Amino acid sequence: MRIKKEAEERRNEILDAADELFGQKGFDGTSTNDLLDKVGIARGTLYHHFKSKEDIMDALIERYNISILGAAQQVAADRSIPVVERVIRTVMAMNISHGGSSSKEIMEHIHKPQNALMHQKIQKSIITGVTPILTGIIREGIEQGIFNTPYPYECMEMVVIYANTVFDDDMVPMTEEERGSRILAFVCNVERLLGAESGSLMDVMRMFGG
């Protein structure tokens, strides 16, 4: 057990160092020698835990996914929250830039041009991870007669892809006025996609100051 713990601790040390170095130099700008010097280990030790630098990046993304998806799963599982409110809260949880300081640091980190590949991989993880979470809530809403669509998964896939690209400040720069207009159009069209009562999602948005 002690050996296993030591291995996990060493692996986390490498990931912590990579997280810091990728933030400073970018993925491409960070060499394996940089990582070795930062952690103070031999090359063989590094490759014992990770096959390559990209393997380290994938492990970091796994960490980010826990942060990104954890809040969404927690909201989605809370059946004390009404279905429509849960949909909005889950979509909001997907945008980790609205989280705490650590979440904001993650967003600043992955939005750097030198970390474009990491950004792309995280976006893919959000699309594949959040869509099923939202789909479960929509199916509840269909059972309750709140929504009416034969394509709950496909609808949520469209919602997640749009929200994760257009409302990503790094992908589509826009003024506050343009953002407000897009949010109104987005909510209106989601209501249509889901066969929801007109204004139902908008009313819940107002609860959050939207």
PASEBA-1860 file (N, C-alpha, C; in nm, 3 decimals):
! residues 210
1> MRIKKEAE> 0.083/-0.120/0.000/0.000/0.000/0.000/0.087/0.125/0.000 ~ 0.196/0.122/0.077/0.285/0.238/0.085/0.347/0.267/-0.050 ~ 0.386/0.160/-0.122/0.446/0.176/-0.254/0.347/0.241/-0.349 ~ 0.220/0.196/-0.340/0.117/0.252/-0.427/0.095/0.399/-0.396 ~ 0.093/0.433/-0.266/0.073/0.572/-0.226/0.186/0.659/-0.278 ~ 0.310/0.609/-0.264/0.426/0.685/-0.311/0.419/0.707/-0.461 ~ 0.371/0.608/-0.534/0.358/0.619/-0.680/0.254/0.726/-0.715 ~ 0.142/0.729/-0.643/0.039/0.828/-0.667/0.089/0.969/-0.634
9> ERRNEILD> 0.165/0.980/-0.524/0.221/1.109/-0.485/0.319/1.160/-0.590 ~ 0.404/1.071/-0.640/0.500/1.110/-0.744/0.429/1.152/-0.872 ~ 0.327/1.078/-0.908/0.248/1.111/-1.027/0.184/1.250/-1.013 ~ 0.131/1.278/-0.895/0.069/1.409/-0.872/0.173/1.520/-0.872 ~ 0.292/1.492/-0.822/0.400/1.592/-0.826/0.433/1.629/-0.970 ~ 0.438/1.528/-1.056/0.468/1.552/-1.198/0.357/1.635/-1.262 ~ 0.231/1.601/-1.230/0.118/1.675/-1.287/0.114/1.819/-1.236 ~ 0.146/1.839/-1.107/0.150/1.975/-1.052/0.256/2.058/-1.123
17> AADELFGQ> 0.371/1.997/-1.146/0.480/2.068/-1.215/0.441/2.100/-1.359 ~ 0.380/2.003/-1.426/0.337/2.024/-1.565/0.231/2.133/-1.573 ~ 0.139/2.133/-1.478/0.033/2.234/-1.475/0.094/2.374/-1.468 ~ 0.193/2.389/-1.381/0.259/2.519/-1.364/0.340/2.557/-1.488 ~ 0.416/2.462/-1.540/0.502/2.491/-1.655/0.422/2.516/-1.784 ~ 0.315/2.437/-1.805/0.232/2.460/-1.923/0.168/2.598/-1.916 ~ 0.135/2.641/-1.794/0.076/2.773/-1.777/0.176/2.883/-1.808 ~ 0.302/2.859/-1.775/0.406/2.961/-1.797/0.458/2.960/-1.941
25> KGFDGTST> 0.485/2.840/-1.993/0.553/2.828/-2.123/0.465/2.772/-2.234 ~ 0.348/2.719/-2.196/0.266/2.650/-2.295/0.310/2.506/-2.308 ~ 0.226/2.424/-2.369/0.256/2.281/-2.384/0.379/2.261/-2.473 ~ 0.379/2.325/-2.590/0.490/2.307/-2.685/0.619/2.366/-2.632 ~ 0.608/2.473/-2.552/0.727/2.540/-2.501/0.790/2.472/-2.381 ~ 0.722/2.373/-2.325/0.774/2.300/-2.209/0.842/2.171/-2.255 ~ 0.966/2.154/-2.218/1.040/2.033/-2.255/1.035/1.931/-2.141 ~ 1.068/1.808/-2.172/1.073/1.706/-2.067/1.183/1.740/-1.967
33> NDLLDKVG> 1.291/1.804/-2.014/1.397/1.845/-1.923/1.346/1.948/-1.822 ~ 1.256/2.037/-1.869/1.195/2.134/-1.777/1.121/2.062/-1.665 ~ 1.048/1.959/-1.704/0.971/1.881/-1.606/1.063/1.807/-1.509 ~ 1.169/1.749/-1.563/1.264/1.676/-1.479/1.328/1.768/-1.377 ~ 1.368/1.887/-1.422/1.432/1.984/-1.331/1.334/2.033/-1.226 ~ 1.210/2.055/-1.268/1.108/2.108/-1.177/1.077/2.010/-1.064 ~ 1.063/1.883/-1.100/1.027/1.780/-1.000/1.150/1.725/-0.930 ~ 1.264/1.731/-0.999/1.387/1.675/-0.941/1.392/1.524/-0.949
41> IARGTLYH> 1.358/1.472/-1.068/1.358/1.326/-1.087/1.438/1.289/-1.212 ~ 1.467/1.160/-1.224/1.538/1.109/-1.342/1.439/1.084/-1.456 ~ 1.490/1.082/-1.577/1.405/1.062/-1.695/1.329/0.929/-1.686 ~ 1.394/0.827/-1.635/1.329/0.697/-1.624/1.209/0.699/-1.531 ~ 1.219/0.780/-1.425/1.107/0.792/-1.332/0.988/0.859/-1.400 ~ 1.016/0.963/-1.479/0.909/1.032/-1.552/0.836/0.935/-1.645 ~ 0.914/0.859/-1.722/0.853/0.768/-1.820/0.793/0.643/-1.755 ~ 0.825/0.620/-1.630/0.759/0.512/-1.557/0.613/0.547/-1.531
49> HFKSKEDI> 0.586/0.675/-1.510/0.450/0.721/-1.479/0.374/0.767/-1.603 ~ 0.444/0.824/-1.701/0.380/0.876/-1.822/0.461/0.837/-1.945 ~ 0.390/0.793/-2.049/0.458/0.748/-2.170/0.517/0.864/-2.249 ~ 0.454/0.981/-2.242/0.497/1.095/-2.321/0.446/1.224/-2.259 ~ 0.489/1.336/-2.316/0.441/1.466/-2.267/0.292/1.481/-2.295 ~ 0.245/1.427/-2.407/0.102/1.433/-2.438/0.022/1.349/-2.339 ~ 0.080/1.241/-2.292/0.015/1.157/-2.190/-0.004/1.238/-2.062 ~ 0.094/1.324/-2.031/0.084/1.411/-1.913/-0.030/1.511/-1.934
57> MDALIERY> -0.037/1.568/-2.056/-0.143/1.664/-2.085/-0.280/1.598/-2.072 ~ -0.294/1.475/-2.120/-0.422/1.404/-2.109/-0.460/1.381/-1.963 ~ -0.360/1.353/-1.879/-0.387/1.333/-1.737/-0.430/1.465/-1.671 ~ -0.372/1.576/-1.715/-0.413/1.707/-1.665/-0.556/1.739/-1.705 ~ -0.590/1.706/-1.829/-0.726/1.728/-1.877/-0.825/1.646/-1.796 ~ -0.785/1.526/-1.758/-0.869/1.441/-1.673/-0.899/1.513/-1.541 ~ -0.798/1.579/-1.488/-0.815/1.658/-1.366/-0.918/1.770/-1.390 ~ -0.901/1.841/-1.501/-0.991/1.951/-1.533/-1.135/1.900/-1.549
65> NISILGAA> -1.147/1.784/-1.609/-1.281/1.727/-1.631/-1.355/1.704/-1.499 ~ -1.280/1.663/-1.398/-1.342/1.643/-1.267/-1.401/1.774/-1.217 ~ -1.325/1.883/-1.238/-1.373/2.015/-1.195/-1.492/2.060/-1.280 ~ -1.482/2.039/-1.410/-1.585/2.086/-1.503/-1.715/2.008/-1.487 ~ -1.703/1.875/-1.479/-1.823/1.790/-1.476/-1.879/1.768/-1.336 ~ -1.795/1.783/-1.236/-1.839/1.755/-1.100/-1.958/1.839/-1.057 ~ -1.949/1.971/-1.080/-2.058/2.062/-1.041/-2.184/2.032/-1.120 ~ -2.169/2.003/-1.251/-2.284/1.972/-1.335/-2.355/1.846/-1.286
73> QQVAADRS> -2.279/1.743/-1.251/-2.337/1.618/-1.203/-2.409/1.638/-1.070 ~ -2.351/1.720/-0.984/-2.410/1.746/-0.854/-2.546/1.815/-0.868 ~ -2.553/1.914/-0.956/-2.680/1.985/-0.979/-2.782/1.891/-1.041 ~ -2.740/1.817/-1.142/-2.831/1.729/-1.215/-2.892/1.622/-1.124 ~ -2.817/1.579/-1.025/-2.864/1.472/-0.936/-2.958/1.521/-0.826 ~ -2.967/1.652/-0.808/-3.049/1.708/-0.699/-3.194/1.724/-0.745 ~ -3.277/1.622/-0.717/-3.415/1.624/-0.764/-3.504/1.717/-0.683 ~ -3.447/1.780/-0.580/-3.525/1.880/-0.507/-3.533/2.011/-0.586
81> IPVVERVI> -3.444/2.025/-0.688/-3.446/2.143/-0.775/-3.539/2.114/-0.893 ~ -3.634/2.203/-0.923/-3.724/2.181/-1.037/-3.646/2.157/-1.167 ~ -3.705/2.079/-1.257/-3.638/2.036/-1.380/-3.585/2.154/-1.461 ~ -3.667/2.255/-1.487/-3.625/2.367/-1.572/-3.509/2.442/-1.508 ~ -3.517/2.461/-1.378/-3.409/2.531/-1.307/-3.281/2.449/-1.313 ~ -3.295/2.316/-1.303/-3.177/2.229/-1.308/-3.107/2.236/-1.443 ~ -3.186/2.248/-1.551/-3.126/2.261/-1.684/-3.037/2.384/-1.690 ~ -3.092/2.499/-1.645/-3.017/2.624/-1.648/-2.893/2.615/-1.560
89> RTVMAMNI> -2.911/2.563/-1.439/-2.798/2.554/-1.345/-2.688/2.462/-1.399 ~ -2.726/2.355/-1.467/-2.627/2.261/-1.521/-2.549/2.326/-1.635 ~ -2.619/2.400/-1.721/-2.551/2.471/-1.831/-2.455/2.574/-1.773 ~ -2.498/2.644/-1.667/-2.411/2.743/-1.604/-2.290/2.678/-1.540 ~ -2.309/2.561/-1.480/-2.198/2.489/-1.417/-2.094/2.447/-1.519 ~ -2.138/2.428/-1.644/-2.047/2.387/-1.751/-1.943/2.495/-1.779 ~ -1.981/2.623/-1.756/-1.889/2.733/-1.781/-1.806/2.755/-1.656 ~ -1.689/2.693/-1.651/-1.608/2.697/-1.528/-1.549/2.834/-1.503
97> SHGGSSSK> -1.557/2.925/-1.600/-1.507/3.060/-1.575/-1.596/3.132/-1.474 ~ -1.717/3.077/-1.448/-1.806/3.136/-1.348/-1.781/3.077/-1.210 ~ -1.683/2.988/-1.199/-1.656/2.925/-1.071/-1.563/3.008/-0.985 ~ -1.493/2.940/-0.893/-1.402/3.009/-0.803/-1.271/3.045/-0.870 ~ -1.174/3.090/-0.788/-1.047/3.138/-0.843/-0.972/3.028/-0.916 ~ -0.978/2.903/-0.865/-0.908/2.793/-0.932/-0.968/2.767/-1.069 ~ -1.102/2.779/-1.082/-1.167/2.760/-1.211/-1.125/2.867/-1.310 ~ -1.116/2.991/-1.261/-1.074/3.101/-1.349/-0.931/3.082/-1.396
105> EIMEHIHK> -0.847/3.030/-1.307/-0.708/3.003/-1.344/-0.701/2.897/-1.453 ~ -0.788/2.796/-1.444/-0.793/2.691/-1.546/-0.827/2.752/-1.681 ~ -0.931/2.841/-1.681/-0.974/2.902/-1.807/-0.864/2.989/-1.866 ~ -0.796/3.068/-1.784/-0.687/3.152/-1.833/-0.575/3.064/-1.890 ~ -0.553/2.954/-1.825/-0.448/2.859/-1.863/-0.476/2.799/-2.001 ~ -0.598/2.745/-2.019/-0.627/2.675/-2.145/-0.656/2.770/-2.260 ~ -0.685/2.898/-2.230/-0.714/2.993/-2.337/-0.589/3.054/-2.400 ~ -0.472/3.023/-2.343/-0.349/3.075/-2.401/-0.327/3.010/-2.537
113> PQNALMHQ> -0.285/3.090/-2.638/-0.266/3.035/-2.774/-0.178/2.911/-2.778 ~ -0.075/2.909/-2.691/0.016/2.794/-2.694/-0.046/2.667/-2.638 ~ -0.165/2.681/-2.578/-0.234/2.563/-2.524/-0.360/2.529/-2.602 ~ -0.359/2.561/-2.731/-0.477/2.539/-2.816/-0.519/2.392/-2.819 ~ -0.422/2.302/-2.823/-0.456/2.159/-2.828/-0.526/2.116/-2.699 ~ -0.477/2.166/-2.585/-0.540/2.135/-2.457/-0.683/2.189/-2.453 ~ -0.700/2.312/-2.503/-0.833/2.374/-2.508/-0.929/2.289/-2.591 ~ -0.882/2.244/-2.706/-0.964/2.162/-2.795/-1.005/2.031/-2.728
121> KIQKSIIT> -0.912/1.969/-2.659/-0.940/1.841/-2.594/-1.040/1.858/-2.479 ~ -1.028/1.970/-2.405/-1.121/1.995/-2.295/-1.261/2.022/-2.349 ~ -1.269/2.098/-2.459/-1.399/2.122/-2.519/-1.466/1.991/-2.561 ~ -1.388/1.903/-2.619/-1.441/1.772/-2.661/-1.493/1.695/-2.538 ~ -1.418/1.701/-2.428/-1.458/1.631/-2.307/-1.587/1.688/-2.250 ~ -1.602/1.822/-2.257/-1.724/1.886/-2.207/-1.844/1.840/-2.290 ~ -1.829/1.840/-2.423/-1.939/1.802/-2.512/-1.982/1.658/-2.486 ~ -1.885/1.569/-2.473/-1.919/1.428/-2.453/-1.961/1.398/-2.309
129> GVTPILTG> -1.917/1.482/-2.213/-1.947/1.457/-2.073/-2.075/1.522/-2.023 ~ -2.099/1.648/-2.064/-2.215/1.722/-2.013/-2.343/1.683/-2.085 ~ -2.335/1.650/-2.214/-2.455/1.617/-2.292/-2.538/1.505/-2.227 ~ -2.479/1.392/-2.187/-2.559/1.287/-2.122/-2.620/1.333/-1.989 ~ -2.546/1.419/-1.915/-2.598/1.469/-1.787/-2.725/1.549/-1.811 ~ -2.721/1.640/-1.908/-2.839/1.721/-1.941/-2.952/1.636/-1.997 ~ -2.917/1.537/-2.076/-3.019/1.451/-2.137/-3.104/1.383/-2.031 ~ -3.040/1.340/-1.921/-3.114/1.277/-1.813/-3.219/1.370/-1.753
137> IIREGIEQ> -3.184/1.499/-1.739/-3.279/1.597/-1.685/-3.394/1.619/-1.784 ~ -3.361/1.628/-1.913/-3.464/1.650/-2.015/-3.562/1.534/-2.018 ~ -3.513/1.412/-2.003/-3.603/1.295/-2.001/-3.698/1.302/-1.882 ~ -3.648/1.351/-1.769/-3.737/1.373/-1.654/-3.846/1.472/-1.692 ~ -3.804/1.581/-1.758/-3.899/1.684/-1.799/-4.003/1.633/-1.896 ~ -3.962/1.542/-1.985/-4.056/1.482/-2.080/-4.160/1.400/-2.004 ~ -4.114/1.322/-1.905/-4.206/1.241/-1.824/-4.305/1.328/-1.747 ~ -4.261/1.448/-1.709/-4.346/1.539/-1.633/-4.432/1.628/-1.724
145> GIFNTPYP> -4.415/1.615/-1.855/-4.493/1.695/-1.948/-4.443/1.837/-1.966 ~ -4.321/1.865/-1.918/-4.264/1.999/-1.930/-4.201/2.019/-2.068 ~ -4.139/1.913/-2.119/-4.076/1.916/-2.251/-4.145/1.816/-2.344 ~ -4.127/1.839/-2.474/-4.187/1.750/-2.573/-4.095/1.742/-2.695 ~ -4.002/1.646/-2.691/-3.911/1.626/-2.803/-3.875/1.478/-2.814 ~ -3.870/1.426/-2.936/-3.827/1.287/-2.954/-3.674/1.273/-2.957 ~ -3.603/1.388/-2.949/-3.457/1.387/-2.961/-3.389/1.456/-2.842 ~ -3.408/1.406/-2.720/-3.349/1.475/-2.604/-3.197/1.484/-2.610
153> YECMEMVV> -3.130/1.375/-2.650/-2.983/1.376/-2.654/-2.933/1.473/-2.760 ~ -2.991/1.464/-2.879/-2.946/1.549/-2.989/-2.968/1.697/-2.958 ~ -3.081/1.728/-2.895/-3.109/1.867/-2.856/-3.003/1.918/-2.759 ~ -2.970/1.836/-2.661/-2.872/1.879/-2.561/-2.731/1.888/-2.619 ~ -2.703/1.804/-2.717/-2.573/1.812/-2.785/-2.560/1.947/-2.856 ~ -2.668/1.989/-2.924/-2.668/2.121/-2.989/-2.648/2.233/-2.888 ~ -2.718/2.223/-2.775/-2.710/2.324/-2.671/-2.567/2.334/-2.616 ~ -2.508/2.220/-2.585/-2.374/2.219/-2.526/-2.270/2.272/-2.625
161> IYANTVFD> -2.278/2.229/-2.751/-2.182/2.275/-2.851/-2.191/2.426/-2.870 ~ -2.313/2.478/-2.880/-2.330/2.622/-2.899/-2.281/2.699/-2.776 ~ -2.324/2.656/-2.658/-2.286/2.726/-2.535/-2.136/2.720/-2.511 ~ -2.074/2.611/-2.554/-1.932/2.591/-2.528/-1.842/2.658/-2.631 ~ -1.900/2.709/-2.739/-1.820/2.778/-2.840/-1.855/2.926/-2.849 ~ -1.981/2.957/-2.873/-2.021/3.097/-2.890/-2.003/3.176/-2.760 ~ -2.029/3.113/-2.645/-2.015/3.184/-2.518/-1.877/3.167/-2.455 ~ -1.784/3.116/-2.533/-1.645/3.108/-2.491/-1.577/3.236/-2.539
169> DDMVPMTE> -1.534/3.321/-2.444/-1.477/3.451/-2.479/-1.360/3.441/-2.575 ~ -1.288/3.331/-2.568/-1.171/3.314/-2.654/-1.210/3.278/-2.796 ~ -1.326/3.215/-2.815/-1.368/3.168/-2.947/-1.441/3.277/-3.025 ~ -1.535/3.346/-2.961/-1.617/3.446/-3.029/-1.619/3.575/-2.946 ~ -1.525/3.667/-2.974/-1.525/3.794/-2.900/-1.652/3.872/-2.931 ~ -1.714/3.931/-2.829/-1.836/4.009/-2.851/-1.854/4.112/-2.739 ~ -1.932/4.214/-2.769/-1.963/4.316/-2.670/-2.069/4.260/-2.575 ~ -2.092/4.331/-2.463/-2.195/4.290/-2.369/-2.333/4.291/-2.435
177> EERGSRIL> -2.355/4.391/-2.522/-2.484/4.400/-2.593/-2.502/4.280/-2.685 ~ -2.397/4.245/-2.758/-2.404/4.129/-2.848/-2.424/4.000/-2.768 ~ -2.358/3.989/-2.654/-2.372/3.870/-2.570/-2.517/3.858/-2.521 ~ -2.574/3.972/-2.476/-2.711/3.972/-2.427/-2.809/3.928/-2.533 ~ -2.789/3.977/-2.656/-2.876/3.940/-2.768/-2.866/3.792/-2.799 ~ -2.745/3.739/-2.795/-2.725/3.596/-2.824/-2.786/3.509/-2.714 ~ -2.777/3.553/-2.590/-2.835/3.475/-2.480/-2.987/3.468/-2.496 ~ -3.050/3.581/-2.529/-3.195/3.582/-2.550/-3.234/3.487/-2.663
185> AFVCNVER> -3.161/3.495/-2.776/-3.190/3.408/-2.890/-3.166/3.262/-2.854 ~ -3.059/3.237/-2.778/-3.024/3.102/-2.738/-3.136/3.039/-2.654 ~ -3.180/3.112/-2.551/-3.284/3.059/-2.462/-3.415/3.039/-2.537 ~ -3.449/3.134/-2.624/-3.572/3.124/-2.703/-3.570/3.000/-2.792 ~ -3.457/2.975/-2.855/-3.447/2.860/-2.946/-3.436/2.727/-2.872 ~ -3.379/2.728/-2.751/-3.376/2.605/-2.670/-3.519/2.567/-2.631 ~ -3.600/2.666/-2.597/-3.741/2.640/-2.565/-3.810/2.571/-2.683 ~ -3.782/2.619/-2.802/-3.844/2.560/-2.923/-3.792/2.418/-2.946
193> LLGAESGS> -3.663/2.400/-2.930/-3.604/2.267/-2.948/-3.668/2.164/-2.855 ~ -3.691/2.207/-2.731/-3.742/2.115/-2.630/-3.894/2.106/-2.627 ~ -3.962/2.190/-2.705/-4.107/2.193/-2.701/-4.158/2.243/-2.566 ~ -4.080/2.335/-2.506/-4.118/2.390/-2.375/-4.212/2.508/-2.393 ~ -4.283/2.541/-2.287/-4.372/2.656/-2.290/-4.290/2.783/-2.312 ~ -4.337/2.869/-2.401/-4.265/2.991/-2.434/-4.244/3.076/-2.309 ~ -4.121/3.116/-2.286/-4.088/3.199/-2.171/-4.049/3.123/-2.046 ~ -4.068/2.990/-2.045/-4.042/2.912/-1.924/-3.894/2.913/-1.885
201> LMDVMRMF> -3.806/2.896/-1.984/-3.663/2.900/-1.954/-3.618/3.042/-1.924 ~ -3.680/3.140/-1.993/-3.643/3.280/-1.972/-3.673/3.323/-1.829 ~ -3.787/3.277/-1.777/-3.826/3.312/-1.640/-3.722/3.261/-1.540 ~ -3.673/3.140/-1.564/-3.574/3.082/-1.473/-3.440/3.157/-1.487 ~ -3.405/3.198/-1.611/-3.283/3.275/-1.633/-3.283/3.401/-1.548 ~ -3.400/3.464/-1.536/-3.410/3.589/-1.458/-3.380/3.566/-1.310 ~ -3.405/3.442/-1.263/-3.373/3.409/-1.124/-3.226/3.424/-1.095 ~ -3.144/3.406/-1.199/-2.998/3.414/-1.183/-2.944/3.548/-1.232
209> GG> -3.035/3.643/-1.252/-2.992/3.775/-1.298/-2.956/3.779/-1.445 ~ -3.004/3.679/-1.521/-2.971/3.672/-1.664/-3.065/3.759/-1.745
END
